[in-house]
Amino acid sequence: MFAAGMLWLGRRVRAAQERGEGYGAGQVEQSEVAVGAGQMPGTVAAFAPILCVIVANFVLSQWVLPRVDAGYLADAKFGGTTLAKVLGTWSALLSMLLAIGLSTLLFGRSVRVVNEWLGEGAKSCLLPVFNTATEYGY
């Protein structure tokens, strides 16, 4: 199925190219877009939050949270549970919160640019969303 689909797509691309069809003169090269994006974080900084989640989850679940006095969890108002039952959830939650904090510190100055991109994307999607909604609602 994949091979047949790729053959069909290849044939359609060649036919479109022969007819002179394409994306027009408004197409922008990727490097031009990247220049307009401003200073972007490096690769190491981009992977730092992921590494933070992995390391913090391990450290919290193996060393930090097991040393916490959580006897109060056995009370009925806390669900009558034990630390062993909630350890995985707590360590994952806390490690993600630490990664969010790290991301805020590392990429705080880029937030305005990202907010602008998200705003433009939200504006651009309104017409297709309402067009689809009216077609299905009709």
Backbone as ProteinMPNN parsed JSONL, in Angstrom:
{"seq_chain_A": "MFAAGMLWLGRRVRAAQERGEGYGAGQVEQSEVAVGAGQMPGTVAAFAPILCVIVANFVLSQWVLPRVDAGYLADAKFGGTTLAKVLGTWSALLSMLLAIGLSTLLFGRSVRVVNEWLGEGAKSCLLPVFNTATEYGY", "coords_chain_A": {"N_chain_A": [[0.828, -1.176, 0.0], [1.949, 1.221, 0.82], [4.003, 1.531, -1.093], [2.523, 1.677, -3.48], [1.055, 3.995, -2.966], [3.131, 5.9, -2.796], [4.149, 5.75, -5.405], [1.929, 6.712, -6.838], [1.737, 9.319, -5.754], [4.222, 10.346, -6.595], [3.84, 10.324, -9.374], [1.776, 12.202, -9.571], [3.1, 14.503, -8.661], [5.054, 14.853, -10.65], [3.349, 15.332, -12.838], [2.138, 17.724, -12.025], [4.374, 19.399, -11.955], [5.054, 19.429, -14.661], [2.938, 20.868, -15.676], [3.542, 23.298, -14.671], [2.743, 23.974, -12.146], [2.852, 24.944, -8.703], [4.058, 26.332, -5.63], [4.15, 29.022, -5.993], [5.516, 32.419, -6.205], [5.698, 33.411, -3.683], [6.914, 31.773, -1.901], [9.08, 31.18, 0.811], [12.454, 30.796, 1.655], [13.813, 28.474, 4.037], [16.01, 29.36, 5.558], [15.722, 32.122, 5.467], [13.453, 32.507, 7.002], [14.37, 31.616, 9.47], [16.249, 33.584, 10.066], [14.643, 35.766, 10.622], [13.571, 34.947, 12.982], [15.106, 35.547, 15.16], [17.369, 35.313, 17.989], [17.759, 32.032, 18.781], [17.506, 29.328, 21.171], [20.279, 27.142, 21.937], [21.176, 23.736, 21.002], [21.87, 22.16, 23.234], [20.662, 23.582, 25.312], [18.038, 23.273, 24.525], [17.554, 20.567, 24.954], [17.892, 20.397, 27.661], [15.61, 20.69, 29.51], [14.304, 18.212, 29.099], [16.237, 16.38, 29.899], [16.383, 17.221, 32.52], [13.872, 16.399, 33.525], [14.163, 13.608, 33.4], [16.431, 13.076, 35.062], [15.688, 14.371, 37.481], [13.325, 13.003, 38.108], [14.313, 10.434, 38.624], [16.075, 10.959, 40.804], [14.315, 12.089, 42.696], [12.481, 9.968, 43.077], [14.087, 7.897, 44.011], [15.772, 8.815, 46.092], [15.02, 11.284, 47.416], [12.114, 11.62, 47.951], [11.467, 9.102, 49.265], [12.538, 9.54, 51.803], [10.891, 11.313, 53.035], [8.639, 12.124, 55.634], [5.718, 10.685, 55.502], [3.531, 9.768, 56.902], [1.05, 10.784, 57.418], [-0.488, 10.284, 55.202], [-1.883, 7.956, 55.538], [-4.19, 8.561, 56.86], [-7.765, 8.845, 56.726], [-8.798, 11.133, 55.5], [-6.914, 11.736, 53.607], [-7.15, 9.723, 51.852], [-6.299, 7.271, 52.732], [-3.836, 6.07, 51.931], [-0.491, 5.07, 50.937], [2.94, 6.174, 50.922], [4.404, 4.756, 49.054], [2.523, 4.138, 47.115], [1.939, 6.574, 45.912], [4.314, 7.589, 45.137], [5.485, 7.428, 42.532], [3.796, 9.106, 41.022], [4.06, 11.552, 42.377], [6.84, 12.045, 42.102], [7.103, 12.23, 39.32], [5.433, 14.433, 38.781], [6.675, 16.5, 40.289], [9.197, 16.527, 39.047], [8.515, 17.375, 36.478], [7.552, 19.926, 37.084], [9.94, 21.096, 37.972], [11.345, 21.046, 35.548], [9.778, 22.802, 34.055], [10.264, 25.168, 35.448], [13.041, 25.368, 34.94], [12.949, 25.68, 32.161], [11.661, 28.138, 32.009], [13.611, 29.787, 33.123], [15.718, 29.399, 31.262], [14.596, 30.049, 28.745], [13.173, 32.38, 29.006], [13.373, 34.942, 27.839], [12.651, 34.425, 25.255], [9.975, 34.047, 25.246], [8.185, 36.081, 24.547], [8.451, 36.198, 21.76], [7.567, 33.648, 21.049], [4.938, 33.817, 21.981], [3.954, 35.729, 20.197], [4.124, 34.272, 17.803], [2.308, 32.192, 18.382], [-0.018, 33.698, 18.676], [-0.357, 34.738, 16.069], [-0.704, 32.335, 14.718], [-3.077, 31.445, 15.902], [-4.844, 33.413, 14.999], [-4.712, 32.9, 12.264], [-5.895, 30.419, 12.059], [-8.58, 30.73, 12.496], [-10.426, 31.249, 10.346], [-10.424, 28.761, 8.772], [-11.367, 27.04, 10.811], [-13.936, 28.055, 11.507], [-15.113, 27.883, 9.008], [-15.171, 25.099, 8.57], [-16.755, 24.41, 10.773], [-19.2, 25.662, 10.128], [-19.889, 24.255, 7.832], [-20.253, 21.641, 8.807], [-22.208, 22.161, 10.678], [-24.286, 22.988, 9.115]], "CA_chain_A": [[0.0, 0.0, 0.0], [2.847, 2.371, 0.882], [4.693, 1.67, -2.378], [1.554, 2.153, -4.468], [0.764, 5.387, -2.648], [4.279, 6.731, -3.168], [4.185, 5.813, -6.872], [0.864, 7.606, -7.274], [2.125, 10.686, -5.396], [5.307, 10.745, -7.491], [3.248, 10.613, -10.672], [1.029, 13.453, -9.458], [4.078, 15.589, -8.547], [5.615, 15.08, -11.989], [2.311, 15.944, -13.678], [1.979, 19.117, -11.594], [5.558, 20.142, -12.384], [4.965, 19.613, -16.11], [1.948, 21.926, -15.922], [4.046, 24.543, -14.106], [2.097, 24.253, -10.868], [3.753, 24.972, -7.553], [3.628, 27.164, -4.513], [4.2, 30.417, -6.375], [6.705, 33.208, -5.898], [5.66, 33.815, -2.284], [7.57, 30.783, -1.052], [10.235, 31.734, 1.505], [13.441, 29.789, 2.042], [13.85, 28.218, 5.477], [17.03, 30.184, 6.199], [15.187, 33.469, 5.618], [12.527, 32.471, 8.131], [15.169, 31.474, 10.686], [16.889, 34.86, 10.361], [13.632, 36.624, 11.219], [13.144, 34.421, 14.276], [15.937, 36.081, 16.23], [18.275, 34.388, 18.664], [17.087, 30.84, 19.284], [18.359, 28.586, 22.096], [21.108, 26.103, 21.356], [20.714, 22.356, 21.111], [22.026, 21.697, 24.616], [19.617, 24.232, 26.104], [16.741, 22.718, 24.137], [17.406, 19.244, 25.563], [18.067, 20.491, 29.116], [14.401, 20.348, 30.275], [14.04, 16.773, 29.0], [17.21, 15.746, 30.787], [15.975, 17.586, 33.884], [12.764, 15.521, 33.915], [14.677, 12.249, 33.605], [17.305, 13.038, 36.242], [14.926, 14.745, 38.679], [12.402, 11.912, 38.413], [15.093, 9.37, 39.254], [16.57, 11.407, 42.114], [13.178, 12.239, 43.606], [11.853, 8.684, 43.401], [15.013, 6.975, 44.668], [16.475, 9.334, 47.263], [14.415, 12.406, 48.136], [10.768, 11.354, 48.468], [11.393, 8.019, 50.259], [12.958, 10.035, 53.121], [9.871, 12.228, 53.54], [7.708, 11.536, 56.596], [4.399, 10.777, 54.889], [2.597, 8.96, 57.674], [-0.275, 11.405, 57.364], [-1.236, 9.777, 54.054], [-2.723, 6.83, 55.969], [-5.463, 9.082, 57.363], [-8.888, 8.707, 55.79], [-9.01, 12.362, 54.722], [-5.95, 11.725, 52.505], [-7.418, 8.566, 51.015], [-5.792, 6.046, 53.321], [-2.838, 5.518, 51.019], [0.887, 5.056, 51.428], [3.882, 6.897, 50.065], [4.8, 3.874, 47.954], [1.497, 4.186, 46.07], [1.913, 7.879, 45.245], [5.692, 8.012, 44.882], [5.692, 7.63, 41.095], [3.055, 10.284, 40.581], [4.676, 12.74, 42.963], [8.159, 12.312, 41.524], [6.904, 12.693, 37.943], [4.873, 15.782, 38.841], [7.702, 17.437, 40.751], [10.252, 16.652, 38.041], [8.003, 18.224, 35.399], [7.54, 21.304, 37.584], [11.328, 21.572, 37.926], [11.685, 21.289, 34.143], [9.087, 24.033, 33.651], [11.053, 26.257, 36.026], [14.284, 25.473, 34.175], [12.605, 26.246, 30.854], [11.379, 29.56, 32.205], [14.9, 30.463, 33.297], [16.525, 29.332, 30.041], [13.958, 30.596, 27.555], [12.28, 33.465, 29.4], [13.392, 36.073, 26.905], [12.056, 33.993, 23.991], [8.536, 33.844, 25.433], [7.442, 37.084, 23.781], [8.451, 35.793, 20.355], [6.691, 32.481, 20.941], [3.56, 34.303, 22.131], [3.576, 36.362, 18.934], [3.895, 33.197, 16.829], [1.063, 31.515, 18.737], [-1.107, 34.618, 18.368], [-0.545, 34.748, 14.619], [-1.264, 31.034, 14.35], [-4.476, 31.405, 16.336], [-5.609, 34.251, 14.077], [-4.747, 32.254, 10.957], [-6.722, 29.208, 12.058], [-9.992, 31.021, 12.739], [-11.237, 31.084, 9.144], [-10.688, 27.342, 8.492], [-12.163, 26.422, 11.878], [-15.334, 28.451, 11.366], [-15.589, 27.34, 7.743], [-15.494, 23.695, 8.825], [-17.877, 24.355, 11.715], [-20.45, 25.996, 9.448], [-20.222, 23.161, 6.919], [-20.789, 20.527, 9.585], [-23.425, 22.613, 11.343], [-25.321, 23.215, 8.119]], "C_chain_A": [[0.884, 1.256, 0.0], [3.504, 2.611, -0.471], [3.743, 2.206, -3.444], [1.206, 3.622, -4.224], [1.891, 6.317, -3.048], [4.414, 6.841, -4.684], [3.127, 6.783, -7.388], [1.216, 9.06, -6.971], [3.242, 11.197, -6.292], [4.785, 11.108, -8.866], [2.491, 11.936, -10.647], [1.97, 14.658, -9.364], [4.667, 15.901, -9.914], [4.601, 15.754, -12.904], [2.113, 17.411, -13.309], [3.167, 19.959, -12.035], [5.535, 20.395, -13.883], [3.974, 20.713, -16.472], [2.391, 23.269, -15.352], [3.395, 24.922, -12.789], [3.123, 24.208, -9.745], [3.185, 25.874, -6.482], [3.754, 28.648, -4.809], [5.465, 31.116, -5.928], [6.759, 33.612, -4.437], [6.354, 32.85, -1.342], [8.862, 31.369, -0.485], [11.172, 30.599, 1.883], [13.494, 29.659, 3.555], [14.87, 29.114, 6.174], [16.544, 31.619, 6.394], [14.229, 33.545, 6.799], [13.312, 32.42, 9.431], [15.849, 32.785, 11.053], [15.901, 35.79, 11.044], [13.205, 36.175, 12.606], [13.959, 34.976, 15.428], [16.825, 35.012, 16.844], [17.488, 33.228, 19.259], [18.039, 30.093, 20.214], [19.138, 27.495, 21.372], [20.537, 24.718, 21.6], [20.788, 21.854, 22.543], [20.934, 22.3, 25.497], [18.238, 23.661, 25.773], [16.495, 21.356, 24.781], [17.499, 19.278, 27.087], [16.786, 20.184, 29.899], [14.062, 18.858, 30.231], [14.972, 16.011, 29.923], [16.869, 16.028, 32.244], [14.845, 16.686, 34.373], [13.281, 14.126, 34.24], [15.484, 12.162, 34.89], [16.516, 13.341, 37.514], [13.945, 13.648, 39.077], [13.138, 10.775, 39.117], [15.526, 9.761, 40.664], [15.427, 11.513, 43.117], [12.597, 10.887, 44.017], [12.772, 7.746, 44.168], [15.558, 7.498, 45.991], [15.699, 10.372, 48.068], [13.07, 12.024, 48.759], [10.692, 10.166, 49.429], [11.799, 8.45, 51.671], [11.945, 10.984, 53.752], [8.963, 11.475, 54.513], [6.288, 11.74, 56.068], [3.395, 9.888, 55.602], [1.179, 9.492, 57.641], [-1.114, 10.88, 56.201], [-2.158, 8.618, 54.422], [-4.067, 7.29, 56.52], [-6.539, 8.988, 56.283], [-9.078, 9.959, 54.941], [-8.011, 12.502, 53.573], [-6.095, 10.475, 51.653], [-6.894, 7.256, 51.561], [-4.773, 5.347, 52.444], [-1.467, 5.511, 51.67], [1.76, 5.836, 50.46], [4.287, 6.051, 48.867], [3.799, 3.931, 46.798], [1.503, 5.498, 45.292], [3.302, 8.368, 44.844], [5.942, 8.302, 43.406], [5.015, 8.879, 40.573], [3.704, 11.562, 41.101], [6.016, 13.055, 42.318], [8.034, 12.801, 40.084], [6.39, 14.129, 37.918], [5.927, 16.808, 39.249], [8.819, 17.603, 39.73], [9.786, 17.496, 36.86], [7.919, 19.681, 35.827], [8.947, 21.897, 37.594], [11.746, 21.882, 36.494], [10.997, 22.545, 33.612], [9.83, 25.247, 34.198], [12.36, 26.467, 35.286], [14.026, 26.088, 32.809], [12.322, 27.734, 30.95], [12.668, 30.345, 32.37], [15.696, 30.511, 31.995], [15.919, 30.117, 28.888], [13.026, 31.758, 27.854], [12.231, 34.605, 28.41], [12.785, 35.712, 25.55], [10.545, 33.883, 24.067], [7.726, 34.845, 24.622], [7.349, 36.699, 22.312], [7.51, 34.614, 20.149], [5.233, 32.899, 21.076], [3.075, 34.985, 20.861], [3.271, 35.308, 17.879], [2.578, 32.488, 17.107], [-0.144, 32.392, 18.432], [-1.403, 34.669, 16.882], [-1.157, 33.435, 14.142], [-2.726, 30.919, 14.73], [-5.351, 32.243, 15.412], [-5.777, 33.557, 12.728], [-5.675, 31.047, 10.926], [-8.204, 29.506, 12.202], [-10.865, 30.791, 11.509], [-11.462, 29.606, 8.822], [-11.557, 26.67, 9.554], [-13.635, 26.774, 11.71], [-15.927, 27.958, 10.051], [-16.01, 25.887, 7.921], [-16.701, 23.575, 9.744], [-19.195, 24.675, 11.027], [-20.856, 24.901, 8.474], [-20.833, 21.99, 7.67], [-22.088, 20.913, 10.283], [-24.589, 22.784, 10.386], [-26.028, 21.918, 7.837]], "O_chain_A": [[0.614, 2.221, -0.715], [3.562, 3.745, -0.948], [4.111, 3.086, -4.222], [1.079, 4.399, -5.171], [1.648, 7.4, -3.58], [4.757, 7.906, -5.197], [3.402, 7.588, -8.278], [1.025, 9.936, -7.814], [3.22, 12.356, -6.708], [5.232, 12.087, -9.465], [2.561, 12.707, -11.604], [1.676, 15.717, -9.92], [4.771, 17.065, -10.301], [4.957, 16.653, -13.666], [1.94, 18.252, -14.191], [2.995, 21.107, -12.445], [5.95, 21.462, -14.335], [4.157, 21.411, -17.469], [1.699, 24.273, -15.524], [3.485, 26.072, -12.361], [4.136, 23.515, -9.839], [1.985, 26.142, -6.44], [3.48, 29.464, -3.929], [6.365, 30.505, -5.351], [7.788, 34.118, -3.988], [6.385, 33.068, -0.131], [9.644, 31.981, -1.212], [10.731, 29.561, 2.376], [13.248, 30.628, 4.274], [14.611, 29.583, 7.282], [16.91, 32.267, 7.374], [14.203, 34.546, 7.515], [12.963, 33.104, 10.393], [16.014, 33.075, 12.238], [16.279, 36.529, 11.953], [12.553, 36.926, 13.331], [13.531, 34.88, 16.578], [17.003, 33.935, 16.275], [16.649, 33.424, 20.138], [19.256, 30.208, 20.067], [18.713, 26.992, 20.333], [19.546, 24.551, 22.311], [19.864, 21.191, 23.015], [20.35, 21.608, 26.33], [17.372, 23.577, 26.645], [15.357, 21.024, 25.116], [17.21, 18.275, 27.739], [16.867, 19.461, 30.892], [13.585, 18.303, 31.221], [14.547, 15.106, 30.641], [17.049, 15.166, 33.104], [14.861, 16.253, 35.526], [12.883, 13.531, 35.241], [15.251, 11.278, 35.715], [16.662, 12.64, 38.515], [13.756, 13.392, 40.266], [12.638, 10.219, 40.095], [15.363, 8.985, 41.606], [15.559, 11.074, 44.259], [12.259, 10.687, 45.184], [12.293, 6.883, 44.904], [15.784, 6.718, 46.917], [15.724, 10.332, 49.298], [12.914, 12.102, 49.977], [9.891, 10.223, 50.362], [11.436, 7.785, 52.64], [12.128, 11.413, 54.891], [8.567, 10.338, 54.255], [5.728, 12.831, 56.174], [2.506, 9.319, 54.968], [0.219, 8.741, 57.814], [-2.337, 11.021, 56.217], [-3.111, 8.329, 53.698], [-4.991, 6.486, 56.634], [-6.251, 9.044, 55.088], [-9.479, 9.861, 53.781], [-8.231, 13.297, 52.66], [-5.239, 10.2, 50.812], [-7.033, 6.222, 50.908], [-4.858, 4.136, 52.244], [-1.316, 5.905, 52.826], [1.366, 6.118, 49.328], [4.492, 6.583, 47.776], [4.181, 3.788, 45.637], [1.108, 5.523, 44.126], [3.439, 9.449, 44.273], [6.549, 9.319, 43.07], [5.589, 9.623, 39.777], [3.875, 12.531, 40.361], [6.299, 14.215, 42.016], [8.776, 13.69, 39.668], [6.859, 14.946, 37.126], [6.051, 17.862, 38.624], [9.339, 18.706, 39.561], [10.576, 18.254, 36.295], [8.184, 20.578, 35.027], [9.129, 23.069, 37.263], [12.429, 22.877, 36.252], [11.575, 23.272, 32.805], [10.006, 26.24, 33.493], [12.755, 27.604, 35.029], [14.8, 26.928, 32.349], [12.704, 28.502, 30.067], [12.808, 31.44, 31.824], [16.28, 31.541, 31.66], [16.637, 30.776, 28.137], [12.172, 32.088, 27.032], [11.168, 35.174, 28.165], [12.439, 36.604, 24.776], [9.894, 33.648, 23.049], [6.686, 34.491, 24.067], [6.298, 36.852, 21.689], [6.744, 34.586, 19.186], [4.377, 32.385, 20.356], [1.912, 34.838, 20.485], [2.288, 35.421, 17.147], [1.814, 32.21, 16.183], [-1.176, 31.896, 17.982], [-2.564, 34.646, 16.475], [-2.023, 33.426, 13.268], [-3.528, 30.364, 13.978], [-6.466, 31.843, 15.076], [-6.846, 33.615, 12.121], [-6.189, 30.693, 9.865], [-9.02, 28.599, 12.039], [-11.937, 30.196, 11.619], [-12.61, 29.217, 8.611], [-12.39, 25.825, 9.23], [-14.492, 25.893, 11.765], [-17.116, 27.649, 9.986], [-17.086, 25.49, 7.473], [-17.572, 22.734, 9.522], [-20.207, 24.032, 11.306], [-22.047, 24.64, 8.304], [-21.822, 21.41, 7.222], [-22.971, 20.073, 10.458], [-25.748, 22.732, 10.796], [-26.947, 21.88, 7.018]]}, "name": "protein", "num_of_chains": 1, "seq": "MFAAGMLWLGRRVRAAQERGEGYGAGQVEQSEVAVGAGQMPGTVAAFAPILCVIVANFVLSQWVLPRVDAGYLADAKFGGTTLAKVLGTWSALLSMLLAIGLSTLLFGRSVRVVNEWLGEGAKSCLLPVFNTATEYGY"}
